[in-house]
């Protein structure tokens, strides 16, 4: 493969003249391409122009104006643009111009990191192809039955949009033929690699014809993405939408310093006032998405919000696909106002009502921040984002500001008095309409009796205060998941003892642990937990199947809908493998993963119940964390806080630097060679210790 070219196209400014070689980074506030550039001027076929005109599209966004012409000229493209900038149309419109509707073979393949994004992209391409007869788009993704997807492929489809894991499964089942693919699209490639799909992407890219058109779109351009571009794209044109142009102009980015123990209370106040304090022109937020780090936090925060009267729900990898779709539909129709989500679960979510993003927990990686706030301010719409930083997270603020190229505005958390005032004003706005509806005589009589001793103004004020939940000067105790804790010098409280603000700690830049103990220490360090944490699972694929660790990671992450960083230590044995997973998997997730295939074998995942491990010489160890640290992949790191010997079914710890060598149970003996079992014997217990010995027979 040839190296990428130096051609670098950036969005044009409305005031500059057209220049095909080099263009300015600046562009209009509405995130549109230069004046005079229309979809018709990009060279798209008439039927596609008619379809997008019917959809109300007139002027392309910068990424569309820059990417569509070279793709129509059959040149590979690397697009660097954040979510919400119109990337789907940037590759979807040229894709439709390239495929032949008269042929029923798969001619275009689009890979997406999550099923939500796959469904969204497939729907958008279908809408673009509304005027094209007999052109079918099939989305394929994990979490749904194989039957309907295989049936749709057998009936014929020119365009397939799918997640890497399900695409590989369908290839191995013989249901997906890529031999006639003309165009390959890698959408949100950085996210796919972050989720552990690198080897799957390599496998799929190698399975399509070498003579093809390839488009790669990514929000960031790390070394791993550059490597993919070098290996799988031929002399590509680089198209970039600057970070500033796609966030600052459409999203008002703000932050507040909030200690962990006050986060729930602060979030409730922000939502209760509809984020007016961070809205431009006193505009109220319509719907909001709240980002947290873990599935447990999704459940905890969503339940807490619901208990406080908000129409809230949580979405994570534990939620079944049908339920996810119902939640999104409720959010679109207004039956739901707040969605609490993890990064992976929210990928591909595009709901016009979302005008506020709250980062309840700061993302571990600055790039993830860009993806998060991209859920609002999409396609030129105005949005706002609020991030909660703890007093020790000043360094993360600086890193995010450096990435986005803008200074975030610090805002104050609304006080309880501000919340009460907001609610009172909303209540009083409806008083006139209620008076017009009548039937108030009974209430007038009651007030007349009370008015003999108290003024009408005092009565009305007390009624309004009670209606908005203001019970007087006694301080209200906020139930908070973080616990009470003493007041630190960085915290500011109001007269009633309520939290109203905080400042960054001087000279401190580390995060406080999300939870206590060793798990908290690992989370504080960021990234995936060290090998041996979480739960150990067994999958029925091993060395004899020539499986690679990356394939296992991709299959589990794709089918289970979990973050690849939640998958830790992997041990590959002849006929099975053991995988450490820090995330809590639901029964639905285990069922989906079990139905997935790797190297032609069904995973059939289950919690490992073996009491011991293979000798080190009989296994292939793969420790993704240790590899990045430069350590040995097969050597397990010993840490304080590991589970003790009382739980033999979960990651037993040895008394030295090496794992304890336990003997195999009868279940494990079925998975190894009978010759070895006969040679080494069974197992026995003497004095509570397990050891190898001669076979014993009970007479």
N, C-alpha and C positions, 0 to 999 in steps of 0.2 A: 504494500500500500504506500502511496505517496504521502508526503508530509503536507499539512495544511498550508495554504498559501497565506500571504500577508494581506490579502484583500480584507479590508475591515470597513464595514458600512455601518454608520450610526444614524440615528434619526435626524431628519432635516428640520431646521428652524423655519417658521413661517415667513421670516423676513429675508431669508437667503435664497439665492437662485439655485436651481437644480444643478447638482454636480454628481455625476455617476461614479467618480473615483473616490472622493472624500467628502464627508458631510459633517456638519456641526452637531455637537451633542445637544444643544439647546432646542426646545420645541415649545409649542403653545401650552398654556395651562390646562387646556382640555385634553391634553395627551393625544392630539390628532396629528396627522402628518401635515406637511406643508400645504399652504393654500394652493388650490389648483390641482392637487393630486387626488384623483378619485379611483374607485375600483375599476371603472371603465378604462382608465389610462394605464392600468397595470397589465393589460393583455389577456384578461380572463375571457373564456368563452361566453357567448350570449346567454345560454341557458343558466349558467351559474350567476351571471350578473342579474338576470331576472329574478332568480331565487333570493339573492341577498337584498335586492331592492325591495322585494315583497316583505322582507324581514325588517326593513327600515334602515339598512346600512347604506351610507352614502360616501363617507370619507374614511379611508383606512387609518388605523393606528400606526405609529411609527414602525413597530415590528412587522406589521403586515405590509406596509409600503416598501420596506427594505428587503423582506424575505421572499415575497411572492415572485417578483421578476426573475431572480436567479433560479428559483425552483422551476419556473416555467421554461427557462432556458436549459433545464436538465443539469444544473450544477448543484453539487452537494452544498448544504448550508449548515453552519453552526450558529444557532440563535441564542444569544445571552439576554434573557429577559425574565422578569419576575412574573409570578402568577397574576392574572387579572389584566394583562396588557394586550390580550387578543391573540395569544399564541395559537389557539386551536384553528382559527381562521387562517393564520399565517401559513400553516402547513395543510389544513384541510381543503382550502380552495384549490391550490395547485394539485393536490392529490386527486381531486375529482376531475381535473382537466387531463390528467395522465391516464387514468383507468379507462378501459373500454367496457361500456355497459353491455355490449353484445356477447362478451365472453363471460362465462360463469366461474372461471378460476379465480382464486385469491390473487389479486394484483397489488394490493397495498396492505401493509401491516403496521399498526400503530401500537407501540408498547407504552404502558402507563404504570406508575408504581402502585396504584390502589384501584380497587374495583369502582369506587365512587368517581374517580377521575376517568376511568375507562368508560363508564356509563355516560358521563357528561360529554366526553369527546365524541362517542358514538352518536349520541343524540344530536349534537351540533352538526356533525358531518351529514347525518340524515336530513336535517333541516336545510343545509346548503344544497343538497341533491334533490330538493323537492321537485324540480322541473326535469330531472333526468329519469327516463323510463327504465325500469328493470335494473336499477342499481340498488344492491342490498348491502347493508352495513350490519355486521354481527359483532356484538360485544361478548367477550369470553373472560370470565374471572372466577376466582375461587369463592366458596360460600354458596354456590348455586349448583343444582344438579347438572350432571354431564349431559343427560339425555336431550333436553331442549337445545343446548348449544351444539351438540354433535348433529342433531337433526337439521338445524339451520345451516350448518356447513355442508351437509350432504345435498341440501336443496340448491346450494350454490350461493356464493357471496363474493363480491369483488373486493370488499374492504373488511378487514378484521381488526378490531380494537380490543386489546386484552392485557392482562397482567402477565409478567414473565412466567410465573409458576404454572398457571393454567395453560398458557400457550405451549410450554414444553410438554405438559401432560397430554394435550391433544395431538401433538406431533408424535409422541411415543405410542399413542393409541391408534395412529394411522388415520385420524380424523381430520387433520390439518395438513394440507400439502402446500409448501411454500416455494415450490420449484418455479412458479411463474410470477413471483413477486417482482413488481417493477419499482416499488418505492417502500422504503423502510423509514419509520419515524420513531425516534426515541424521545418521548415527551417527559419533561422533568427528570432528565437523566441523573442529575446530582442526587435527587431523592431516591431513585432506584438503587444507586450504588450505596447510599447511606443505609438503606434497608436490607442490604446483603444480597442484591440480585446481580452482582457483577458477573459471576460465572454463567448465570442464566442468560444474561444479555449477550455474552460472548458466544454461547452455544447457539442462540437464535440467529445472531448476526452471521455466524458461519453456515447456517442452514439455508439462508436465502441466496439467490444467485449473486455472483460477484459483480455482474453488470447490472447495477441497479442505481436508483437515486436514493440518497440517504440524507435525512434531516435530523439534526440533534438539537434539542432545545433544553436549556438549563438556566436556572436562576443565578448560579455561580459557576465559576470555571476553575475548580481545583485541579491538581495534577492528574487525578484519576480520570477526570473527564477529558483532559487533553490527551491522555493515553488512548482512550477509546476513539477520539477523533482521529488520531494519527493512524490507528490500526484499521478503522472501518470506514473512513471517509476519504474520498479522492479529491485532492486539491479544493477543499471547501472554501466557500465565501463565509467570512465571519460577519454576522449581523448582531449589533449590540444596541440594547436600550439601556441607557445609563441608569444606575440605581436611583439617582436623584430624580430623574424625570418620571419614574414610575412609582415613587412613594410620596415625595414631598408635595408634589402638585395636587395630589388627590386625597392624601391622608394627613390629617392633623395628628402628629405624633406627640404624646405627652407621657409623663411618668410621675409617680408619687413614691416616696420612701415610706414603706409600711412594714413594721415588724411582723413576723409570722403570726403571732398570736392575735393580731388585729386585722388580718386579711379578710376574714369572713365579714366582719362588721363593716370594713371599708368598702368591700364589694357591694354589700347590700345598700349602702348609702349612695354609691355611684349609680346603681341600677334604679333606686327609688327616685332619684332626681333626673333620671333619663340622661345622665351625663351632660347636663346643660353647662356645667362649669368648664367643660373642654370642647363644647360645640361652638362652631363659628356662627355668629349672628343669633345666639341663643336658640339655635335649632335643637329640637329634642331627638334623641336617638330612638329609632323604631324598634329594632331587634338587635340582640347582642350575642356574640359567641365568646365564651370564657375558656381560655386555654390553661390546662393544668398538665403536670408531668406524667402522672400514673393513672392507671385504671381505678385504683382505690380512691384517689382524689376525685375522679369523675363522679363516682357514686356518692362520696361524702359531701362534696360541694353542691351537687345537684339536689340531693335530699335536703340539705340545709336551706337552700334557696326556696325549695318548694314549701318547706315548713314555715318559712317567713312570708309566704303569700305570693311569691313570684311564680309565673307560669314557666317553669324550667324543667329541663330533661337532660340526661347525660348520654353521650354517645362514645363508645370505645370499641375495642376489638371483641369485647364480650357480647356485644349486641348483635343479634341475628340480622341478616340482610333485610328481611321483610320489615322488621321493626325499625331499622335505620331509615328505610325508605318512607315509612309512615311518619317518623320524626321530622324528616326534611319537608315532607308535604305539610305537616302541621305548622312548621316554621314559615313556610311560604304563604299559607292561608291566614296566618295571624292567630292560630289557636295556641301557638307557643311563642314566647318572647325571648327566652334565654336558652342557649344550648351550651352545655359544658362538655368539652372534648379534649382528647389528646391530639398531638400533632398528626399522627398517622390517620386517625379516624376522621379528621376534618379535611384530608386531602381531596381535592376535587369538588368541594362544597361551594356552590355558587348560588346564593339566595339574595335577591335584590334588597330584601328588607334589612339585611344585616348592615347596620351603619356604625356599629361600635364593636371593636375587638378589645377584650381585656386580657392581658397576660397575667393571670393570677400567679403563676410561677414563671420566672424568667427561663427561656429555653436554654438548654446546655450549650447549643451552638448558635452563634450570631446569625448564621444563614437561615436557621429555622425561624428566627424572628421575622425575616422578610416574608417567608411563606405564610406565617400566621397573619400578619397584618394585611396580607393580600386577600384575605376573605372579605374585606370591605374596600371601598374606593375602587371598585372594579369597572373597567371600560369607561373611565372618565367620571364616574359617579363620585361624589364627595363622601369621605368616611373619616373616622377618627379611631385612634388607638390609645389605650392607656396601659402602661406596664407598671406592675408593683415590684419595686426593688426593696430588698431588705437593707438595713443600715450597713451591712458588710458586702454589698454587691456593687459598689461603685465601679469596680473594674469592668464588670459586665456592661454597665451603662456606657463606659468609654469605648468598649469594643463594638457595641452596636452602633454608636454614633459614628465611629470610624468606617464601619461597613456601609451605612446608609448615606454617609457624607452630609449629615445634617445634625444640628443640635436639637435634642428633644427638649420640650418645654416642661418644666416642673409645675405641677398643679397641686392644689390643696384638696384633701378629701372633704366632702361636704360634712358639716357638723350636724348633730342631731337636730339643732334648731333650724338649720337650712332645709333638712328633709321635711320637718313639720311644716315649714312655711310653704315649700313647694306643694305638698299635699293639700294644704289649706287653700292655696290659690286655685288648684285644680278643682277642689270641691266647690268653691264659691263661683267658679265659672259656670257651673251648672245650676245655680240657684234660680236664675231667671226662668229657665225652661221649666223647672219644677213648679214654680209659682203659677205659670201659665196652665199647667196641667190640672191645677185645682185640687179639690178634696183635702183641704187643710183645716177645716173648721174645728175638728176635734183637737188638733195640735194647738190652734190659737187659744182654745179654752184652757188647755193645760198651762200654756205660757202666761195667760192672764192671771191665773191663780198664783203662779210662782212669781209673777211680776210685782205682786203687792209687797214683797220683801226684798227682791233683787232687781237691779236694773236690767232692761232688755238687752243692753250691750253686753253685760256680764254673762247673761244667759246664753246669748248667741256665741260669745267667745268660748265659753265652756263647752258648748255643743260641738263647735268646730274642732276644738282641741281634742275632745274625746273621739271624734270621728276620724282624726288623722293619727290616733294612737299616742298623743302627748298626754301623759298622765300626771304631769306636774314636775316640780323641781327635783323629786327624788331620783337619784341616778339609776338608770336602767342597766341591768347586768346583761352584757352581750354574751350569748352562748357562742363559743368559738372553738374550733377544732384544735387550735394550737395551745389551749390551756391559758391559765391566768398569767403567772409569772410576775416578777417585780417590775416596777417602772424603771426603765433605763434612762440615762441622761440624754439619749438621743430622742426620746419620745416627748411629745407635747400633748397635754390633756386640757380639756376645757374646765369650766367651773364645776361641772357635775362629775368630773372624773372620766369623761369619755375621751377616747383617742381622737385627735384631730390632725396629727402630723408627726413627722420624724425627720431626722437628718442622717446623712451618712456618717459612719464612725470614722474618726481621724486615724489614719495609718493602718486601717484594716481593710482587707480586700477579699477575704474568703467568705464563702457562703456558710450559713449555719446549717446544720444537718436538718433534713426534712423530717427524719425520725431518729430516735435514739439508737444507741448500740452500734454494733459493727456495721449494720446496714446503713445507718445514717452516715457513718464515716465514708463508706464507699460512695454513697450518693453525693456527699459533699465534694468528693474528688471529681465527679462528673463522669459521663460515659457509662459503658457497660459495667456491671458488677463483676468483680473478680471471679475466676473459675471456682466452682464449688458452692456458689450461693444460689438460692432459689430451690427449685425442684428438679430432680433428675428424671428424665423420660427416656423410654426405649423405643426405637423405631426399627422396623424389620427390613433394613437394608444395610449392607456391609461391604467389606473389602472385596468379596467375591463378585459383587455387582459393580465393582470399579467406581464406587461412589466417591465424590469429593465433598469436603466439608461445606464448600460454598453452595453446592446443590441442596444439601440438607437445610442450610440456613434459608435459602431462597424459597424452598417449598414450605417450610414451617411458617415463615413470615408472610408469604403470599396467601396460603390457604387459611392460616389462622388469623390473618389481619393484625399481626403484632409487629412491633418495631424490631428490626434486626439487631438492635443493640441489647434487646432483652434476651438474646440467645448467647450463651457463654461457652463454656468448655465442651468440646465434642470429642468422644472417644469412638473410634471406628474398629469394630471386631470383624471376624470373617463373615458372619451372617446377620449381624445387627449392629446398631450404634447406640451410644448413650449421649444424651444432650442435656445440658444444664440450662434451664429456662427460668429467668427471674420473674417473669410475668405470671400472674395467676390465670390459668386457662380454664374456661368454662367447658361444660359438657358439649355444647354446640361447637366450640372451637376444636376440641379434641376430635369430634366426629368429622369435621371438615378436613382437618389435617390427616386423619386416618385414611380418608378416601383419596388423598393425593398420591401421585406416583413420582418416584425418583429412580432413574436408571432402569425403568421398566418394572420396578417393584412397588407395591402399595406400602405406604409407610406404616399403617396400623399402629399409631402411637399409643402408648400407655405409660402410666407411672412405673418406673423401674422398681421391682421388688426383690432383686437379687441382693444377697447379703454381702457380697464381696466384689472384687475386681480381678480382671485378668492380670497376670504378671506383666511387668512393663514391656517385656520383649514380645508379647503376643498381641499388642494393640498398636494402633496408630493414634497418637494423641494430637489434638489440634486445639490450641488455646489461643483464641483470637486476641485476647488482651495481652498475653505473654508475647505474642509475635510482635505487637506494636511496641512493647517495651524492650525488645531485643532478647527476650528470654526464650527458653526451650518450650516448644508447643506442647510437648507431652508431660512436662513437669508441673505438677500442681503446686501453687503457692500456698504456704501455710500462713494463716492469719489468726490473730486473736478474735474470738467471737464466733468461730466456726461451731457447727453443731457437734455435740459430743457423741459418745458411744451409745447413749440411750436411744438414739434413733438410727438403727442400723440400715434402714432403707433409704436414708438420705445422706449422701456424701460423707461417709465415715472419715474421721480424721485419725491419722496415725500418731504415734508418740515421737516421731522424729521428723525429718524433713521430707520423708517419702511416705506415700499413702500406705496404710496398714494392709498387709496381704491376707485377705480372708479367703476361706475355701468356698467352693461353689455349692449351691443348693441343688437339689434334684432338678429344679426348673432350668437352672443354668447348664447342668450336665447334658441336657438334650440339645444344646446349641453348640457343643464342642465335639470334637472327634471322639468316637468311642475308644479308639486306641489310647488316647491320652487319659481318658477316664479310667480304663483298665490298668494303665501303667501307674498312675498316681494315686489311685484308690479314691474312696469316698471321704466323708468327713466325720469327725467324731468330736465330742465335747468332753474335756476333762478339766475339772476345776474351773469351769466357766470360760475356758479359752478354746478357740477353734484352732485346729491344726491339721496338717496333712498326715496321713498314716496309712497303715495297711487296711485293706477292706475287712470289715467286720461283718459277721453273719450272726443273726439271732436265731438260735435253735428253739 
